[in-house]
Amino acid sequence: MIVDPAQLWLFIPAALALNLTPGADMMFCIGQGARHGPGAGVAAACGIAVGGLVHVALAAAGLAAFLAANPAMFEAVRWGGVLYLLWLAVGALRGPAPTPEGVRIGPRGGLRAFREAIMVSVLNPKVAVFILALLPQFVDPSRGSPGVQFAVLGLIFSAGGLTVNGLIGAFAGGARRKLAGGAGAPRIARVLRWGTALLFTGLAARLAFDR
């Protein structure tokens, strides 16, 4: 086995604990599920997982280290993420409020949530630096290709994130579906629309000012 089983016993609980820690990725999945239903929450979780694998690939290629060592590049990517989240916030306000009949998200809506989640994850350079700090601790060059070990550990980490974020996003969507079935559905839809916009704005502020 290319990854030391003893290392895996240490890595898996650490990765799961980090996946369970509320962060921008989890909040994004909650926002998508709460506004568009369980399907959107799960689609967003899939996109976040793919974005995490992109960061793993960058770390394996050494680009994450370059990003960490170059403040100007780090800032450029970070502010790109801030602007993208603000753009999503504006889009949440400008888009039509979902109706109770529209809780079940269609293929196009699921693809949109998936695509936006990838962008949210990729444009967060802190994820790249975080992966760069975590994964190398469990890589043993004496057991074979470090790149392959990075890939294995990254898949495990992303699978855990997909499970956690998918369940939470689906739960948020299920709660939204129950609420949308009542007489106050139009008001709830407006609240969710504004709540989603505020959530995206808050994530943008956190990415901009959290040091």
Buried (B, 14 or more C-beta within 10 A) or exposed (E): EEBBEEBBEEBBEEBBEBBEEEBBBBBBBBBBBBBBBBBBBBBBBBBBBBBBBBBBBBBBEEBBBEBBEEEEBBEEBBBBBBEBBBBBBEBBBEEEBBEBEBBEBEEEBBEBBBBBBBBBBBBBBBBBBBBBEBBBEBBEEEBEEBEBBBBBBBBBBBBBBBBBBBBBBBBBBBBBBEBBEEEEBEEBBEBBBBBBBBBBBBBBEBBBEEE
